[in-house]
Amino acid sequence: MSKSDLLICADNLCASRQGRLVLDHVSLDLAENDFITLIGPNGAGKSVLLRHLLKLETGQSGSVTHREGLKIGYVPERFQIDPTLPMPVKRFLSLNNTLKPDAIQALAAETHCEPLLERPLAGLSGGELQRVLLARALAASPHVLMLDEPAQNLDVSGQLQFYQLIEDIFEKRDLSVLMVSHDLHLVMSSTRRVVCMYHHICCSGAPESVARDPEFISMFGKDMAQMMSVYQHSHNHDHHGHDHHHHDKDTEVST
Amino acid sequence: MITPVLLTAAALALLAGPLGCFVVWRRMAYFGDGLAHSALLGVAISLLIGISNQLGMILIAIAFAVALLWLRTQRLLATDTLLGILAHAALSLGIVSMALLGMEDAEVHDYLLGSLDSVSPDMLPILVLGSGLSLGLLMRLWPGLLLMTTSEELAHAEGVPVRVYEFLLMLLMGVVVAGAVQLVGALLITSLLIIPASTARLFAKSPEAMGVGGSLIACASMLIGLPMAEKMAVPIGPAIVSLSVAVFLVVLGAKLLFDWTKSKKPAA
């Protein structure tokens, strides 16, 4: 595939936060029908990278190129609505676009939001809210779906259901997915490419080949399932001071 | 005389309803207070350079918004601290300049609490027109403003020019302040924005319902409060605000009663 067929092309991106380099010459391509799962420890710059790919921020050097007319549906990591704003789900889905009622119905059916349409956004559970945000991201029929740790506040069965929904949408719709997620084991079957980053791209490739990558193994350990719950970085080249211990999901959410 | 004033008050109240919703949703009450306080500096400046009061107040409101937005990007102090500094600086400078310019205490008092005496009749058509245009602009910005109030990140990602919208919202608040200071008074302007919107929140099920409800309640408070204050010879601003608080309490009571009877009923 030639460069011009790529949906998003990031070339040698560098960006700093408070004087610290958080993106260090990051290059990443997203092709049609791609499914990239972006992993890496907290503070690795995953969300920052997403914000650059969305062009919400521009780095100090490097470039991000979108294919002409590219539409991106985005599910942000944090979403909190003020309870003083009475916002029914139905209204939220049609906000700032021209979606017709039957299109909203279809969207709600696709994302299992039908029973929620009349309910206020502020009263939804974590899982319900994520589905509504997903519906909102799909409203403009995007070419790319970007999700930033979409299941981090869900319980285990909620996570399973949510990722299943993403996989279904990826199957049925003509779009590419770029997702930041720690739950690699749950999206293994759809993921075409795993990109592992810590400020720079450490390794990337198909899940099976990445799992055999020595750098990946040294970063995440041998056991895939265990890797996501308890992992430790011990490789020693230029990763100064990132000796992480993630004991459980709670410590990740709270940081 | 009372009729053109009433018409102007109603136009301002129509704008204050939906605008007040954003003040409530985006927690801008303190900003509204700051803007209203800075209006006194606007009056002093317009007196000094010989422009209309309203123009002076709008110019100061713009300066106030720009100063706040800029200081906020410097991340030196929290927004409410910055507002406190800016608002009280403008209020003090305004009152000191008014005194230096030889303004009577009674006149300053009118700007603080509102009075019909300080309203010049030839300004009224401009105020009605300004309110109408502002309401039109607010309706145009409404979907984007709502989205960025729900989630700024999402609005940004979907192409809403968030910073521009935020500034325009502040500018619209400046229009309400400039239009209503002489009527309601600088001390009570914010309540004209937040009390009707908060009352509407008690029963509104959608943002639009809250906006329209706020408009109607603000209008009613103005149209009843103004003549009442005239008749009883009490300051206008406090009279209107007292009335709208009474409406708020009645609606709150009704809502609590309604919720209570509903919870008593066995679930169907």
Interface residues (C-beta under 8 A of the other chain):
Chain A: L54 L56 I72 Y74 P76 R78 F79 I81 D82 T84 L85 P86 M87 P88 R91 F92 L95 N96 P120 L121 R136 A140
Chain B: V24 W25 R26 R27 P143 G144 L146 L147 T149 T150 S151 E153 L154 A155 H156 A157 E158 V160 R201 A204 K205 S206 P207 A209 M210
